[in-house]
Amino acid sequence: MKAADLKTADVNVADFHVADFHAAAFRSADRWRRKLATALLASAGMGLAAGAMAAAPAPYAITPELVTAATAEKKVVFYTSTDVAVAQGLAQEFQKEYPGITVQVERSGSERVFQRLGQEYSTGIHNADVIETSDAVNFVYFKQQGWLRPMVPKIVADKWPASARDADGYYAAYRAHLSVMAYNTTLMKDADAPKTWTDLLDPRYKGKMVKAHPGYSGTIMTSTYILSQLLGWEYFEKLGKQDIMQVQSSTEPPKKLAEKERALQVDGNEYNIFRLQDQGVPLKIVYPPEGTPIAIGNAGVLKDAPHPNAAKLFYAFIFSTQAQQINSDTGGLRSFNPDVKEKASRTPLSSIKVLNSDPVKVLPQIQTIKSNYEKYFGT
């Protein structure tokens, strides 16, 4: 996929949401919601934090000296919301390239990753080296709090469009994916499959669908917001009466299709569908004419990373053409690296109507989104 294919994405602040934060971690949800609002305003150019940031550091390359220093640290800890199999696959490739360093992958949904880092940093615990989530506003907040170390791999400086990286060098877009409708062709014929979002309201699909939860997944919060704006909450009220299986992460609906627990997914990430298709699972994606929501996964290095050199090396590696091609080939992720070649069997983004969310508009709707969703689908 070429960078131009992603030009419509709201990279720096896309996929924004705020879920319920545990009191032990954040004292009160309202307090943290206000802080996130401040970060969002800063990202929108209102001068609250951006003006205090220094210029991005000079791009760096992987050198023998960096490899030696990283190897001496022996380990790197990666917090991520990418599907665990994909993240582990990337970790294994890194370990093959740099056999003296072990990658510890800690995977959870975007909101859980955000909560965990907030808990740790608020109590002076620094476990993570590199962090990645599909909720881009997390990185606006991390940057404002001073939790990230500015760092720009040379390939990001050379290849990534300006819209896909922080101007001050604190993070960059590691991946992109869509939240898609899909079905198992052994359980549903092509002729019977839905073509539009509103088709899902047809009684013939009742009891056949699976859906992820916006309180757990940043990807699903984005798609819920977009579709509520596009179709109204009446759409979700009707959809909630369709006896839908509710799961948490956007990684789960594709797996439920593969296991034949449900024939049709309302939402779920595109890359897991690609991975299952590559394994021969008979799944098909539906890109409705109304459009399909997109999510951007940023990555950054933590300022207080316990393994700073290993973090710097791993961070450069995950943006390399080698790693990004692996993510595309075996992980099904979309890349901002123009040298990455997607499989011919996949629909290019240039052929899909991509729907983006505006975080400034999402913010005042967060509680409405959560309360309405839980009213129609449960917690």
C-alpha positions in Angstrom: 0.0 0.0 0.0 1.3 3.4 -0.9 1.4 6.3 1.6 -1.0 8.2 -0.7 -3.6 5.5 -0.1 -3.8 6.6 3.5 -3.9 10.3 2.9 -7.5 10.6 4.2 -6.7 9.1 7.6 -6.7 11.3 10.8 -3.3 9.9 11.8 -2.3 11.9 14.9 -5.6 11.9 16.7 -7.7 9.3 15.0 -9.6 6.5 16.8 -10.1 8.5 20.0 -12.1 7.2 23.0 -12.1 7.1 26.8 -13.3 4.0 28.6 -14.0 3.6 32.3 -10.8 3.9 34.2 -10.3 2.0 37.4 -10.2 4.2 40.4 -7.1 2.7 41.7 -5.3 3.6 38.6 -6.6 7.1 37.8 -8.4 8.4 41.0 -11.4 9.4 39.0 -12.6 9.0 35.4 -13.6 12.7 35.2 -10.1 13.9 36.2 -8.5 11.8 33.4 -11.1 12.8 30.9 -10.2 16.4 31.5 -6.6 15.7 31.1 -7.3 13.8 27.8 -9.4 16.8 26.6 -6.4 19.1 27.3 -4.1 16.8 25.4 -6.6 16.7 22.5 -6.7 20.5 22.4 -2.9 20.6 22.3 -2.9 18.2 19.4 -5.3 20.4 17.6 -2.8 23.2 17.6 -4.2 25.3 20.5 -0.8 25.8 22.1 -1.2 23.9 25.4 1.7 21.6 24.9 3.0 21.6 21.4 4.7 24.9 21.7 6.9 23.7 24.5 8.3 20.8 22.5 11.7 20.9 21.0 12.3 20.2 17.3 12.5 16.5 16.4 15.9 14.9 17.0 18.1 14.0 14.1 17.1 10.7 12.5 19.2 7.7 13.5 20.3 4.5 11.8 21.0 1.1 13.3 24.8 1.0 13.9 27.1 -1.8 15.2 27.6 0.3 18.3 23.8 0.4 18.9 23.5 -3.3 18.4 26.3 -3.9 20.9 24.8 -1.7 23.5 21.3 -3.2 23.0 22.7 -6.8 23.2 24.3 -5.9 26.6 20.8 -5.1 27.9 19.6 -8.5 26.8 15.8 -7.6 26.7 13.2 -5.3 25.4 9.6 -5.1 26.7 6.9 -4.3 24.1 3.4 -3.2 25.2 1.0 -3.6 22.2 -2.6 -3.9 21.2 -1.8 -5.7 18.0 -3.0 -9.3 17.9 -0.7 -11.4 20.0 0.2 -13.8 17.2 1.2 -10.9 15.0 3.2 -9.2 17.7 4.9 -12.5 18.7 5.8 -13.1 15.0 7.5 -9.7 14.8 9.3 -10.4 18.0 10.6 -13.7 16.7 11.9 -12.0 13.6 13.7 -9.4 15.7 15.2 -12.2 17.8 16.5 -14.0 14.7 18.1 -10.7 13.6 19.5 -9.9 17.0 19.8 -13.3 18.8 21.2 -11.8 22.1 18.0 -9.9 22.8 14.7 -11.3 24.1 11.5 -9.5 23.3 8.8 -9.7 26.0 5.4 -9.0 24.3 2.7 -7.7 26.6 -0.6 -7.6 24.6 -4.0 -6.3 25.5 -6.7 -4.1 24.0 -5.8 -0.4 23.5 -7.7 0.8 26.5 -6.2 -1.8 28.8 -2.7 -0.9 27.5 -3.4 2.7 28.2 -4.7 2.0 31.7 -1.7 -0.2 32.5 0.8 2.4 31.5 -1.1 5.0 33.4 -1.1 2.8 36.5 2.6 2.1 36.3 3.8 5.6 35.6 1.5 7.2 38.2 3.3 4.9 40.8 6.8 5.3 39.5 6.9 1.8 37.9 8.7 1.7 34.5 8.4 -1.8 32.9 7.8 -1.0 29.3 10.4 0.0 26.7 8.3 0.4 23.5 4.5 1.0 23.4 1.9 0.7 20.5 -1.8 1.0 20.5 -4.6 1.6 17.9 -5.9 4.6 19.9 -3.9 7.5 18.5 -5.0 10.0 21.1 -3.1 7.9 23.7 0.1 9.2 22.2 -1.0 12.8 22.3 -1.5 12.2 26.0 1.7 10.3 26.6 3.6 13.1 24.8 2.0 15.8 26.9 2.8 13.9 30.1 6.5 13.6 29.1 6.4 9.8 29.1 7.8 9.4 25.6 11.4 9.9 24.4 11.7 11.7 21.0 13.3 9.3 18.6 13.1 9.2 14.8 14.4 6.1 12.9 16.0 7.1 9.6 13.5 5.1 7.6 10.6 7.0 9.2 12.2 10.3 8.3 12.9 9.2 4.8 9.7 7.2 3.9 6.8 8.2 6.2 4.5 11.0 5.1 4.5 14.0 7.5 0.9 13.2 8.4 1.9 9.8 9.7 4.5 10.9 12.3 4.6 13.3 15.1 6.3 16.6 14.1 8.4 16.6 17.3 9.5 13.0 16.8 7.7 11.4 19.8 5.8 8.7 17.8 4.9 7.5 14.4 2.2 5.4 12.7 3.4 1.8 13.0 0.3 0.3 11.3 -3.2 0.9 10.0 -6.2 -1.4 9.7 -9.9 -1.2 9.0 -12.9 -2.3 11.1 -14.8 -4.6 8.7 -17.9 -6.6 8.2 -17.1 -10.2 7.2 -18.7 -13.7 7.0 -17.8 -17.4 6.8 -18.7 -18.7 3.4 -19.3 -22.2 4.6 -22.1 -20.9 6.9 -23.4 -18.1 4.6 -23.7 -18.0 0.8 -22.4 -15.0 -1.0 -25.9 -14.3 -2.3 -27.2 -14.2 1.3 -24.5 -12.0 2.7 -25.2 -8.4 3.7 -24.0 -5.7 1.4 -24.6 -2.6 3.5 -24.5 -1.7 7.2 -28.3 -1.5 7.4 -28.6 -5.0 5.9 -27.5 -6.2 9.3 -30.9 -5.3 10.7 -32.6 -8.0 8.5 -34.2 -10.6 10.8 -32.5 -13.4 8.8 -29.2 -12.5 10.5 -30.6 -12.6 14.0 -28.5 -14.9 16.2 -25.8 -15.3 13.6 -23.6 -12.3 14.3 -20.6 -11.4 16.6 -19.4 -8.0 17.6 -16.5 -6.4 19.6 -16.9 -3.8 22.4 -16.0 -0.1 22.3 -15.2 -0.1 26.0 -12.3 -2.5 25.4 -11.2 -1.7 21.8 -10.1 1.7 20.4 -10.9 0.3 16.9 -14.4 -0.5 17.9 -15.0 2.9 19.6 -14.0 4.5 16.4 -16.3 2.5 14.3 -19.2 2.9 16.8 -18.8 6.6 16.7 -18.6 6.8 12.9 -21.6 4.6 12.3 -23.6 6.4 15.0 -23.0 9.6 13.1 -23.7 8.0 9.7 -26.8 6.0 10.6 -28.0 7.3 13.9 -28.3 5.6 17.3 -31.6 4.1 16.1 -29.4 1.8 14.0 -27.6 0.5 17.0 -30.9 0.2 19.0 -32.3 -2.0 16.3 -29.0 -3.9 15.9 -28.9 -4.6 19.6 -32.1 -6.7 19.2 -30.4 -9.1 16.8 -29.2 -11.5 19.5 -25.5 -10.6 18.8 -22.6 -12.4 20.5 -20.6 -9.8 22.4 -16.8 -10.1 22.7 -14.1 -7.7 23.8 -11.2 -7.1 21.4 -11.5 -6.4 17.7 -9.2 -9.4 17.2 -12.0 -11.8 18.4 -14.8 -11.6 15.9 -12.7 -13.0 13.0 -11.7 -15.9 15.3 -15.4 -16.6 16.1 -16.1 -16.8 12.4 -13.2 -19.2 11.9 -14.4 -21.4 14.7 -17.9 -21.3 13.2 -19.5 -20.0 16.4 -21.0 -17.2 14.3 -21.5 -16.8 10.5 -21.2 -13.0 10.3 -19.2 -10.3 12.1 -20.5 -6.8 12.6 -17.1 -5.4 13.2 -13.6 -6.7 13.9 -10.2 -5.9 12.5 -9.4 -6.5 8.9 -5.9 -7.9 9.5 -7.1 -11.0 11.4 -9.4 -11.8 8.5 -6.5 -11.5 6.1 -4.4 -13.9 8.3 -7.2 -16.4 8.5 -7.8 -16.2 4.7 -4.1 -17.0 4.2 -4.6 -20.1 6.3 -7.4 -21.3 4.1 -10.3 -20.3 6.3 -13.2 -19.4 4.0 -13.9 -15.9 5.1 -15.0 -12.9 3.0 -14.8 -9.2 3.8 -17.6 -6.8 2.9 -16.7 -3.1 2.2 -20.0 -1.4 2.3 -20.6 1.5 -0.2 -21.3 3.8 2.8 -17.6 3.3 3.8 -15.4 1.4 6.3 -13.8 2.9 9.5 -10.0 3.0 9.7 -7.8 2.9 12.8 -4.2 4.0 13.1 -1.7 2.3 15.4 1.1 4.6 16.6 4.3 3.5 18.4 6.8 5.2 20.6 9.7 4.7 23.0 9.1 5.3 26.7 11.3 8.0 28.3 12.0 5.8 31.3 12.5 2.6 29.3 14.5 0.2 31.5 16.4 -1.1 28.4 17.0 2.2 26.4 19.3 0.9 23.8 17.3 -2.3 23.1 14.3 -0.1 22.9 16.0 2.2 20.4 17.0 -0.8 18.3 13.6 -2.5 18.4 11.9 0.8 17.6 14.0 1.2 14.4 13.4 -2.5 13.5 9.6 -2.4 13.7 9.6 0.4 11.1 12.1 -1.3 8.7 10.9 -2.4 5.3 11.7 -6.0 6.5 9.4 -5.8 9.5 6.7 -3.8 7.8 6.6 -6.3 4.9 6.4 -9.2 7.5 3.5 -7.4 9.1 1.8 -7.1 5.8 2.5 -10.6 4.5 1.8 -12.6 7.7 0.0 -10.1 9.8 -2.3 -8.5 7.3 -1.5 -5.0 8.6 -1.5 -1.9 6.3 1.8 0.0 6.2 2.8 3.6 5.6 6.1 2.4 4.1 5.7 3.0 0.3 8.1 0.1 -0.3 5.8 -2.5 1.2 4.0 -4.6 -1.4 0.6 -5.9 -0.4 -0.7 -9.2 -1.6 -2.7 -9.0 -4.9 -5.6 -10.8 -3.2 -6.2 -7.8 -0.9 -8.3 -4.9 -1.8 -6.1 -1.7 -1.8 -7.3 1.2 0.3 -7.4 3.3 -2.8 -10.4 1.2 -3.9 -12.2 1.4 -0.5 -14.2 4.3 0.8 -12.4 4.9 4.1 -14.3 6.6 7.0 -12.3 8.7 9.5 -13.2 10.1 12.9 -12.6 13.6 14.2 -11.5 13.4 17.9 -12.6 16.9 18.6 -16.1 15.9 17.7 -15.8 12.5 19.4 -14.8 13.9 22.8 -18.1 15.4 23.9 -19.9 12.3 22.7 -17.9 9.7 24.7 -20.4 9.2 27.5 -23.3 9.1 25.1 -21.5 6.5 23.0 -20.7 4.4 26.0 -24.1 4.7 27.7 -26.1 4.1 24.5 -23.9 1.1 23.5 -24.3 -0.5 26.9 -28.0 0.2 26.9 -28.4 -1.7 23.6 -25.6 -4.4 24.0 -24.7 -4.6 27.6 -21.4 -4.0 29.4 
